[in-house]
Amino acid sequence: MECLKIDEIISHPDLAKYLITFTSGQTIFLEGDDSQDLYILVAGQVEIFKGDMKIRDITQEGAVFGEVSFFLGDKRTASVKAKTKVKVVFIPKEEITRFLEECPTAAPDIIRHLSLRLDEATQMLYGLKEVSDQLPDAVIVTDKAGRILVWNSAAEKLYGRDWQQMRDTNVDEIYVKPDEYKKFLAAVQTQYSAKEKVFDIRHPQKGSRCISTSFTILYDGHHNFQGVLSLGRDVTATKKLEKKYKRTFIWLISAFVLISFLAAMIFLGYPYYSKGHQAVNLRQKELNNLLAKDYFMLKSWLVNQMDDQNPEALSQIMQQFFYIQQTTAIPYSGLVLLDKDKKVVSAYSTKADISADAMIGSSYAAIEFQGSEDSLHKVLTVYRTEQDHPMGKKGNEIAFELYKADEFMGWLIFQMDMNLLANIYGADVQNLTKLQFDKP
């Protein structure tokens, strides 16, 4: 912080009237006050608070504080209290001219200090523009009114507009639905930052594009909202691929639902009993059929993407599987895909407190795969850490072998919802091991 030559100020005989003393713990001014007076620290230490949170201390003699409200002519943005016994030069805003006339030797230093504070923001913005030009993502910095302050080279290419064209304009202009952007931005301000959201933008040459954008709120030293930093990248091709997968999945699900319905009608119409055999458990048979159907459906899509080593496509397939069945009470809470060495290559979970991305790269090699060698499936017992179970919560999973033609590709794992499994199908871990899925 730039400090003034305090000896020259306090030694001036006409400036004694500007000296004020505060006792330790005394409030100098409060956040929200209407005053815009200026203070220069002569002796002691002061503390700056934003709400109940302490931001920093001011200890250097000659340090100026209170200048934010002085500049803006607005209410105080923070509270200042005396940490020790404090002596300050108190300059009312309406008397700044008289003060400078009575202390002409201090005038250059005070003017230089205030000018430096104003110039710092400008220098930082130009520096940020130069740094952001080296980044591959489109960087946009706006002030709290939405006026564009930084627009890097990647943004020029992504949005089809150059810096001179966008400088000082409002960022709303680039969005197809400005109200949707404003609503999301208002939510971001309560969270400081947010995960990516896809917006449609207007590109002058390419038309409408899908831009995935992440936002970070910018605050000043007093925790006041000052603007927004956003990073954007073009995901138009990915969105088109998602729509294609969704249409295909809907068609497949419809076909499988019909097949399952016909199979269920045949099964329910011809129950059989045999001497020396227990009665067939219809609910567990239904579970057997459901798992078989979902396994063969997912297998038909996953093995090709595993061969292509396309992790993004694998994740999209898993996500779409749960999205299509979101109105159905299925007994799974997640999917995990393993390679030949039982290493996780992709995962998806419906539980908010479980990060599927964090599982990628982990290994199932140390977990026992229980089951008959003749069966296509194995039953696993795992312990996963959750928010309410930091030491690990016991869970059960079913692993199916994945083959492409005769080549073994890895394992598809269904993470079972044991509560739903018991309530709807009357099944437990022992019943899972008795399910029959013959190898093709």
Secondary structure, DSSP 4 states (H G I P E B T S, - for coil): --B--HHHHHT-GGGGGGEEEE-TT-EEE-TT-----EEEEEES-EEEEETTEEEEEE-STTBEESHHHHHHTS--SSEEEESSSEEEEEE-GGGHHHHHHH-TTTHHHHHHHHHHHHHHHHHHHHHHHHHHTT-SSEEEEEETT-BEEEE-HHHHHHHT--HHHHTTSBGGGGBSSHHHHHHHHHHHHTTSEEEEEEEEEEETTTEEEEEEEEEEEEE-TT--EEEEEEEEEE-HHHHHHHHHHHHHHHHHHHHHHHHHHHHHHHHHHS----TTSPPP-HHHHHHHHHHHHHHHHHHHHHHHHHHHT-HHHHHHHHHHHHHHTTTS--SEEEEEEE-TTSBEEEEEES-TT--HHHHTT-B-TTS--BS-TTBSEEEEEEEEEETTEEEEEEEEEEEEEEEETTEEEEEEEEEE-HHHHHHHH---HHHHHH---B--
